[in-house]
Amino acid sequence: METHPYAPKASFDGGDLDCGNGLLLLIRKHIDPLEAGELLEIRSREISVPEDLPAWCRLTGNELVSHLSQGREHSFLVAKGKFAPERARAAASRAAMPLQQSVRAVTIPSVLPAPAPAPSIAPLSVMGVGSWPRPAWLLDALHRRLEGRLDAAQFEAAAEDAVRLCVDAQLRAGVDVITDGEMRRDNYASFVGGLLDNCQLIPITDLLPYVEHPEEFERELRALDVPAGKVRHPAVFGPLGRSQPLALHEARFLRTLSERPIKVALPGPYLLTRTMWMECISDRAYANREDLARDVVRVLREELADLLAEGVSLVQFDEPVLSEVVFGHARERRTFMCGALGEKLETPRELAFAEQLLAELTRGFPRERLALHVCRGNWSPDESVALHGDYAPLLPLLARAPVGTLFLELCTPRAGDGGLLTELPRDKRIGIGAVNQKRSEVETPEQIRAHVEPLIERLGPERVLLNPDCGFATFADNPLASAAVAQAKLAALVQAARELRAKFRVG
């Protein structure tokens, strides 16, 4: 076979893998560490790759520079982003280094630590749901870290500076419970793919060959408020393990900044299972979705135990895809939820599966320090593209959920009648969504009181907490509010809470 006009920086042999059966994972693993404009050589013997690889390049913004073939043997030269000949010439003197994707052995702790005491959370306390808008310099560091171009220590220093700013804003607003704003995370759920053993974060554009209707999926990606190549998705290629924490380091740093109670949000077990189970990827490591779910629950239990042992007051599990289970069938067009890409059976079976996983995850842990968050999609300020429907189909699951607090989207009209929540057991606190993070207008304390007082009167003030409907920046590259607006909305919540405590004689 003749040679390419330029030397690649890296090279690998994809053998007989096609784009829908693992080749894209290997491409992503090799191309991410490259600098923009540098070249990757992909060797292949699969007949479909000459047609599929150019389509992948067009979708992801990478450039196919050269294609050579001899019989079944193909060699492709792909630039990361737009081809930069000067970088290719500079790399010509360096031999291409082949990389290999290896499966790491999993270590399972024999004993989980016991919970430690934690500050209590008073009735009518104010807090965020989780995420906070990231500064532009942190987003740049996050992308360089994800692509292997920034080391862990440099990224951690940048992230800690961003957390300090986030906490300062919350304290100025006067919140009662703080979060770290999820500053280290690319989004609320997929970040675990970059931390768990035998899991890899890939741009969601790489999933095109795996979805049932690729044309519809591609149209949806192009309509996103954020470039789809910046939204990443976890791909499992071996047994899941937790050799490093998911959020424990976040909580430890947060404790150095304030003595107020801490809340940490984690993706729930059903969301992670739906997200991670992708045929032709995860079925190499797991026979079925249930087998994968057992390891998802195990690693989440390990993380939960460590967080409670660290003195975290509240651990919140995010399960927004529950809304997709009950409302998604009513839409002609799928809502944009990463977890909604995975396999889904009929609604009763999915809800039972989600309930089972939550029960297994929380078994033996104190319910008063556990929470569940449900919303209807938080990737666009356009309310019309998110799911609609009240909580009636989810009430049985919410009632039986083994958690002490439910953080629920209630400010948006898409959530329907909040009065339904009076049917929930009295041992559950309700975090009422009292400001809408999708709207740039800041609600007044009077508007907030008018929204929440009827529910407080029916639920009882001792059962109510106040929060936004969802996070301010669920996806790092797509914040729904500026930091200034987020702080103003929390400050309005705090003022409303003061007036409500006085009216209901709380505290």
MARTI-154847 format. One line per 4 residues: number of its first residue (from 1); their letters; for each residue x, y, z of C-alpha. Coordinates in Angstrom, 3 decimals. Layout:
residues N
NUM> a> X:Y:Z | ...
end
This chain:
residues 507
1> meth> 0.000:0.000:0.000 | 1.291:3.473:-0.832 | 1.985:5.967:1.953 | -0.007:9.010:3.090
5> pyap> 1.309:12.488:2.204 | 1.664:13.327:5.918 | 2.844:11.384:8.977 | 0.246:10.771:11.704
9> kasf> 0.804:11.713:15.341 | -0.923:8.477:16.458 | -2.090:5.284:14.784 | -4.141:2.197:15.602
13> dggd> -5.625:-0.869:13.897 | -9.416:-1.203:14.176 | -9.402:-4.648:12.557 | -12.887:-5.854:11.617
17> ldcg> -14.786:-3.460:13.916 | -17.407:-1.291:12.253 | -18.585:2.141:13.358 | -21.594:0.641:15.112
21> ngll> -19.592:-2.017:16.931 | -16.880:-0.241:18.882 | -14.628:1.408:16.274 | -15.766:4.905:17.238
25> llir> -14.778:4.280:20.852 | -11.244:3.479:19.738 | -11.134:6.490:17.430 | -12.240:8.754:20.266
29> khid> -9.680:7.299:22.659 | -6.880:7.992:20.193 | -7.991:11.352:18.792 | -8.892:13.136:22.056
33> plea> -5.287:13.544:23.307 | -4.170:15.096:19.998 | -3.819:18.833:19.506 | -6.169:20.537:17.041
37> gell> -5.044:19.895:13.468 | -2.899:16.841:14.280 | -3.421:13.563:12.444 | -4.626:10.101:13.444
41> eirs> -4.202:7.051:11.220 | -7.027:4.509:11.391 | -6.426:1.088:9.813 | -9.434:-1.111:9.060
45> reis> -10.526:-4.258:7.247 | -14.283:-3.653:7.663 | -16.169:-3.122:4.378 | -18.598:-0.504:5.766
49> vped> -15.986:1.851:7.227 | -15.083:3.668:3.962 | -18.692:4.847:3.769 | -19.391:5.425:7.472
53> lpaw> -16.159:7.114:8.542 | -16.520:10.174:6.243 | -20.063:10.679:7.593 | -18.733:10.553:11.157
57> crlt> -16.054:13.104:10.257 | -18.633:15.496:8.804 | -20.876:15.186:11.855 | -18.101:15.657:14.415
61> gnel> -16.197:18.427:12.625 | -13.054:16.363:12.069 | -11.408:16.294:8.633 | -10.699:13.210:6.525
65> vshl> -7.353:14.115:4.939 | -6.384:10.933:3.114 | -7.738:7.440:2.345 | -5.614:4.603:0.960
69> sqgr> -6.786:1.075:0.173 | -5.399:-2.193:-1.079 | -7.828:-5.107:-1.252 | -9.600:-5.298:2.139
73> ehsf> -6.948:-3.144:3.833 | -7.860:0.505:4.358 | -5.891:3.329:5.957 | -7.530:6.657:6.827
77> lvak> -5.795:9.844:7.919 | -8.140:11.972:10.033 | -7.304:15.408:11.447 | -8.632:16.471:14.817
81> gkfa> -10.847:19.349:13.750 | -9.624:21.294:10.724 | -6.408:19.960:9.198 | -3.311:22.024:10.035
85> pera> -0.473:21.028:7.636 | 2.157:22.768:9.752 | 1.316:20.516:12.706 | 1.474:17.462:10.467
89> raaa> 4.917:18.445:9.202 | 6.123:19.012:12.764 | 4.900:15.525:13.677 | 6.607:13.909:10.676
93> sraa> 9.837:13.422:12.603 | 8.071:11.565:15.405 | 6.939:7.969:14.981 | 3.223:7.330:15.411
97> mplq> 2.596:5.657:18.762 | -0.169:3.014:18.733 | -2.416:3.035:21.804 | -4.414:0.202:23.278
101> qsvr> -7.665:0.174:25.231 | -7.220:-2.079:28.258 | -9.731:-3.409:30.757 | -8.874:-2.610:34.370
105> avti> -9.335:-5.098:37.206 | -12.107:-4.081:39.619 | -11.615:-3.863:43.385 | -14.702:-4.129:45.616
109> psvl> -14.451:-2.950:49.261 | -15.488:-5.604:51.774 | -16.985:-3.128:54.275 | -18.611:0.267:53.688
113> papa> -17.995:3.063:56.224 | -20.789:4.091:58.600 | -22.455:7.506:58.325 | -20.977:10.297:60.443
117> paps> -23.052:13.034:62.102 | -23.952:15.961:59.849 | -25.564:19.395:60.326 | -29.352:19.187:60.144
121> iapl> -31.429:21.023:57.548 | -34.190:23.190:59.017 | -37.704:23.564:57.561 | -38.039:26.184:54.796
125> svmg> -34.302:26.031:54.118 | -33.148:27.404:50.753 | -30.645:25.646:48.477 | -29.802:25.088:44.839
129> vgsw> -30.559:21.849:43.066 | -26.937:21.290:42.095 | -25.288:22.919:39.092 | -24.022:26.498:38.713
133> prpa> -22.821:28.401:35.614 | -19.110:27.731:34.998 | -16.704:30.565:34.180 | -15.384:30.540:30.600
137> wlld> -11.843:29.781:31.765 | -13.068:26.701:33.632 | -14.936:25.430:30.567 | -11.720:25.707:28.581
141> alhr> -9.851:23.768:31.280 | -12.636:21.165:31.421 | -12.442:20.462:27.699 | -8.672:20.277:27.745
145> rleg> -8.874:17.856:30.673 | -11.457:15.654:28.922 | -9.238:15.516:25.861 | -6.141:14.582:27.867
149> rlda> -4.381:17.913:27.240 | -4.416:19.188:30.843 | -3.170:17.206:33.825 | -5.295:16.471:36.874
153> aqfe> -3.469:18.854:39.237 | -3.820:21.830:36.880 | -7.505:21.139:36.330 | -8.158:20.684:40.039
157> aaae> -6.578:24.061:40.813 | -8.840:25.749:38.253 | -11.914:23.878:39.529 | -11.240:24.855:43.143
161> davr> -11.055:28.524:42.163 | -14.412:28.177:40.393 | -15.957:26.435:43.424 | -14.821:29.301:45.655
165> lcvd> -16.632:31.770:43.403 | -19.742:29.577:43.330 | -19.874:29.191:47.109 | -19.246:32.909:47.653
169> aqlr> -22.250:33.665:45.425 | -24.461:31.257:47.376 | -23.350:32.708:50.700 | -24.003:36.258:49.471
173> agvd> -27.489:35.135:48.472 | -27.950:33.715:51.979 | -28.708:30.057:51.245 | -28.976:27.611:54.127
177> vitd> -27.406:24.628:52.335 | -24.530:24.853:49.850 | -23.471:22.838:46.811 | -20.200:23.044:44.874
181> gemr> -22.047:23.884:41.653 | -20.830:20.655:39.979 | -17.889:22.701:38.686 | -15.726:19.665:37.866
185> rdny> -18.459:17.949:35.835 | -19.172:18.160:32.107 | -22.831:17.563:32.970 | -24.962:16.323:35.829
189> asfv> -24.752:12.632:34.893 | -22.207:11.682:32.272 | -19.224:12.912:34.331 | -19.078:9.497:36.010
193> ggll> -17.965:8.045:32.672 | -14.641:9.806:33.069 | -14.133:8.521:36.629 | -15.346:4.922:36.760
197> dncq> -13.008:2.114:35.770 | -13.634:0.623:32.310 | -15.840:3.492:31.222 | -15.086:6.194:28.664
201> lipi> -16.647:9.580:27.931 | -17.344:10.122:24.231 | -19.086:12.991:22.423 | -22.755:12.231:21.926
205> tdll> -22.241:12.648:18.177 | -20.320:9.358:18.242 | -23.519:7.538:19.180 | -25.099:8.097:15.767
209> pyve> -24.427:4.523:14.557 | -26.068:3.070:17.684 | -29.483:4.773:17.634 | -32.593:3.296:16.044
213> hpee> -33.386:6.344:13.877 | -30.059:8.043:13.043 | -31.585:10.661:10.728 | -33.950:11.889:13.446
217> fere> -31.159:11.774:16.022 | -28.847:13.813:13.803 | -31.552:16.450:13.259 | -32.060:16.669:17.010
221> lral> -28.352:17.089:17.669 | -28.114:19.908:15.146 | -30.979:21.697:16.896 | -29.275:21.737:20.298
225> dvpa> -28.545:25.034:22.029 | -24.970:23.797:22.501 | -22.668:22.097:19.944 | -23.452:18.399:20.182
229> gkvr> -19.764:17.517:20.034 | -19.360:19.144:23.458 | -22.020:16.949:25.091 | -20.404:13.694:26.201
233> hpav> -21.868:10.291:26.938 | -20.444:7.401:29.023 | -19.575:4.189:27.164 | -18.876:0.992:29.133
237> fgpl> -16.281:-1.413:27.716 | -15.531:-3.559:30.807 | -16.779:-4.328:34.352 | -17.472:-1.112:36.243
241> grsq> -15.244:-0.253:39.182 | -14.680:2.735:41.463 | -10.967:3.083:42.129 | -11.415:6.844:42.533
245> plal> -14.317:8.805:44.041 | -17.109:10.363:42.011 | -17.900:13.312:44.278 | -16.172:12.684:47.617
249> hear> -13.326:15.046:46.685 | -15.931:17.700:45.857 | -17.511:17.381:49.309 | -14.161:17.448:51.127
253> flrt> -13.145:20.690:49.443 | -16.588:22.205:50.021 | -16.253:21.582:53.767 | -13.165:23.809:53.836
257> lser> -15.203:26.766:52.560 | -18.212:26.849:54.889 | -19.705:25.252:57.977 | -23.194:25.240:56.471
261> pikv> -24.853:21.921:55.594 | -23.674:20.388:52.330 | -25.737:18.758:49.604 | -24.147:16.591:46.907
265> alpg> -26.051:15.511:43.797 | -25.336:12.234:41.987 | -27.005:10.622:38.970 | -29.496:7.995:40.086
269> pyll> -29.123:4.265:39.391 | -31.914:4.078:36.827 | -30.581:7.098:34.922 | -27.055:5.672:34.832
273> trtm> -28.248:2.237:33.748 | -30.368:3.677:30.939 | -27.473:5.921:29.926 | -24.769:3.264:29.971
277> wmec> -26.613:0.318:28.436 | -25.889:0.597:24.728 | -25.950:-2.579:22.646 | -22.728:-3.312:20.742
281> isdr> -20.793:-1.472:23.480 | -21.810:-2.437:27.007 | -22.967:-5.935:26.030 | -19.316:-6.889:25.667
285> ayan> -18.945:-6.570:29.429 | -22.499:-7.414:30.571 | -24.963:-10.010:29.385 | -27.946:-7.715:29.902
289> redl> -29.095:-4.430:31.371 | -29.861:-6.007:34.755 | -26.275:-7.217:35.153 | -24.988:-3.733:34.384
293> ardv> -27.479:-2.244:36.873 | -26.098:-4.382:39.701 | -22.654:-2.861:39.248 | -24.121:0.635:38.853
297> vrvl> -25.857:0.198:42.209 | -22.674:-1.175:43.783 | -20.462:1.769:42.785 | -23.152:4.265:43.816
301> reel> -23.473:2.554:47.227 | -19.711:2.859:47.688 | -19.857:6.564:46.862 | -22.937:7.170:49.019
305> adll> -21.308:5.514:52.033 | -18.190:7.655:51.699 | -20.206:10.870:51.334 | -22.285:10.180:54.435
309> aegv> -19.151:9.189:56.354 | -17.671:12.554:55.338 | -20.573:14.371:57.030 | -22.569:15.379:53.948
313> slvq> -26.020:16.381:55.170 | -27.945:15.391:52.052 | -27.134:13.191:49.053 | -29.514:13.810:46.153
317> fdep> -30.027:11.288:43.356 | -31.127:12.772:40.032 | -33.686:10.733:38.064 | -35.153:13.075:35.416
321> vlse> -35.569:10.215:32.945 | -38.473:8.961:35.064 | -40.433:11.767:33.412 | -39.403:10.466:29.990
325> vvfg> -40.729:7.040:30.972 | -44.223:8.337:31.722 | -44.494:11.306:29.349 | -42.127:10.507:26.488
329> hare> -44.611:8.370:24.554 | -46.936:11.365:24.152 | -44.421:13.206:21.979 | -43.764:12.695:18.309
333> rrtf> -40.192:13.854:18.861 | -37.936:12.483:21.588 | -36.894:14.849:24.356 | -33.175:15.495:24.695
337> mcga> -32.175:13.452:27.726 | -28.971:11.464:27.474 | -30.486:8.630:29.500 | -33.409:8.413:27.104
341> lgek> -31.119:6.980:24.433 | -30.925:3.616:26.177 | -33.275:0.659:26.014 | -36.777:1.222:27.409
345> letp> -39.522:-1.337:27.971 | -43.183:-0.612:28.703 | -43.874:2.026:31.348 | -44.935:-0.219:34.301
349> rela> -41.823:-2.399:33.919 | -39.519:0.610:33.680 | -40.991:2.227:36.791 | -40.723:-1.049:38.704
353> faeq> -37.109:-1.430:37.566 | -36.272:2.132:38.657 | -37.948:1.587:42.038 | -36.051:-1.665:42.565
357> llae> -32.698:-0.044:41.818 | -33.379:2.858:44.161 | -34.349:0.448:46.948 | -31.162:-1.586:46.467
361> ltrg> -29.008:1.537:46.404 | -30.400:3.064:49.614 | -30.763:-0.136:51.681 | -29.382:0.409:55.177
365> fpre> -28.684:4.130:54.795 | -30.525:6.842:56.808 | -33.476:8.048:54.726 | -33.457:11.507:56.261
369> rlal> -30.126:12.165:54.531 | -31.220:10.918:51.111 | -33.131:12.812:48.413 | -34.538:12.268:44.928
373> hvcr> -34.793:14.939:42.227 | -37.201:14.722:39.277 | -37.698:17.232:36.463 | -38.806:17.189:32.816
377> gnws> -35.675:18.228:30.947 | -33.267:21.107:31.513 | -31.192:21.562:28.372 | -32.956:24.502:26.723
381> pdes> -34.718:27.692:27.876 | -37.474:26.868:25.383 | -40.220:25.415:27.571 | -41.992:23.896:24.566
385> valh> -39.246:21.328:23.894 | -39.290:19.806:27.392 | -41.767:17.238:28.671 | -45.210:18.147:30.007
389> gdya> -47.299:16.341:32.607 | -48.247:16.384:36.278 | -46.902:14.031:38.955 | -49.885:11.663:39.006
393> pllp> -48.152:8.811:37.078 | -45.132:9.039:39.368 | -46.921:9.415:42.704 | -46.791:5.700:43.654
397> llar> -43.029:5.558:43.033 | -42.427:8.867:44.823 | -44.523:7.706:47.770 | -42.528:4.479:48.166
401> apvg> -39.115:5.964:47.361 | -36.770:5.203:50.303 | -35.657:8.824:50.676 | -36.583:11.570:53.099
405> tlfl> -36.758:14.448:50.605 | -38.140:14.935:47.093 | -36.830:17.906:45.090 | -39.493:18.527:42.471
409> elct> -39.969:20.843:39.517 | -43.061:22.877:40.421 | -42.580:26.466:39.231 | -43.026:25.730:35.531
413> prag> -46.597:25.184:34.302 | -45.308:22.002:32.621 | -45.341:20.351:36.057 | -49.115:20.616:36.441
417> dggl> -50.975:20.849:39.740 | -48.650:20.705:42.739 | -51.640:19.953:44.949 | -51.265:16.295:43.981
421> ltel> -48.248:16.135:46.279 | -50.471:16.301:49.349 | -51.139:12.607:48.693 | -47.503:11.767:49.517
425> prdk> -46.675:10.288:52.956 | -46.100:12.822:55.717 | -42.628:11.469:56.431 | -41.374:13.002:53.165
429> rigi> -40.125:16.542:52.834 | -40.827:18.344:49.566 | -38.286:20.650:47.997 | -40.645:22.966:46.123
433> gavn> -39.375:24.355:42.848 | -40.147:28.015:43.512 | -38.113:29.825:40.837 | -37.739:28.871:37.180
437> qkrs> -34.082:28.636:36.161 | -35.104:28.741:32.483 | -36.414:32.326:32.738 | -34.000:35.272:32.813
441> evet> -36.489:37.379:34.784 | -35.865:37.171:38.533 | -38.975:36.310:40.522 | -39.844:38.658:43.378
445> peqi> -40.237:37.401:46.957 | -43.939:38.261:46.652 | -44.315:36.067:43.558 | -42.492:33.224:45.275
449> rahv> -44.703:33.462:48.354 | -47.849:33.461:46.230 | -46.631:30.301:44.511 | -45.587:28.313:47.585
453> epli> -47.940:29.405:50.376 | -50.898:27.280:49.230 | -48.667:24.192:49.230 | -47.114:25.064:52.587
457> erlg> -50.567:25.393:54.116 | -51.539:21.941:52.809 | -48.245:20.144:53.437 | -47.228:21.879:56.639
461> perv> -44.178:24.197:56.873 | -42.074:21.536:58.613 | -42.165:19.458:55.391 | -41.127:22.182:52.929
465> llnp> -37.761:23.263:51.502 | -37.306:25.904:48.782 | -35.201:25.565:45.639 | -35.133:26.313:41.890
469> dcgf> -36.909:23.880:39.576 | -33.566:22.444:38.471 | -29.882:23.328:38.185 | -28.698:26.549:36.575
473> atfa> -26.223:24.750:34.303 | -27.135:21.078:33.983 | -24.875:20.843:30.924 | -21.605:22.711:31.472
477> dnpl> -21.523:24.221:27.988 | -25.176:25.219:28.072 | -25.980:27.249:31.219 | -29.577:28.413:31.441
481> asaa> -28.714:31.464:33.530 | -25.744:33.684:34.234 | -24.091:33.506:37.643 | -25.555:36.938:38.450
485> vaqa> -29.107:35.821:37.639 | -28.631:32.568:39.561 | -27.481:34.477:42.640 | -30.397:36.922:42.354
489> klaa> -32.923:34.074:42.131 | -31.471:32.394:45.230 | -31.496:35.738:47.080 | -35.196:36.160:46.229
493> lvqa> -35.851:32.658:47.570 | -33.990:33.519:50.782 | -36.049:36.698:51.325 | -39.287:34.817:50.655
497> arel> -38.212:32.105:53.110 | -37.613:34.707:55.840 | -41.108:36.082:55.364 | -42.612:32.588:55.281
501> rakf> -40.842:31.566:58.500 | -42.270:34.626:60.204 | -45.777:33.949:58.922 | -45.774:30.254:59.810
505> rvg> -43.718:30.775:62.999 | -40.977:28.408:61.968 | -37.588:28.547:63.673
end
